[in-house]
Amino acid sequence: MKKIALAALAFSALATPAFAGPYVKGSAEFTGNNGAYQNRELQARVGYDRTFGKLTPYVELGGGSNTPDGGDGKGVFVAEVGTSFQATEKLAFNAYYEQKNHKDVDDPEWKVNVGTIYRF
């Protein structure tokens, strides 16, 4: 009984986030080269994040369309996992891994991003 009570107490301490929950995110990205428009990608994602002390991990899944200039749009599926870490009141770090699968393309694109934010 004592072990169950201690386990419940430990779990409730870890499971009491400062902020947590599902969210929806949308984006529109337009790219070009030498002043000429080349591509448009529209995405919608659903995600979930949860804060544990100074750490906020998250996961996102979604999809959309990728349309080159003068071409037909192709579907895209995206998955992203990441976290942010609030080091001090003004300094935070973040990192994520994203994988993007384009319809009719065998090799998925991937991206790893690591960054910092300093607030004045």
Secondary structure, DSSP 4 states (H G I P E B T S, - for coil): -HHHHHHHHHHHHHT--SSEEEEEEEEEEEEEETTEEEEEEEEEEEEEEE-BTTEEEEEEEEEEEEEETTS--EEEEEEEEEEEEE-SSSEEEEEEEEEEEETT-SSPEEEEEEEEEE--
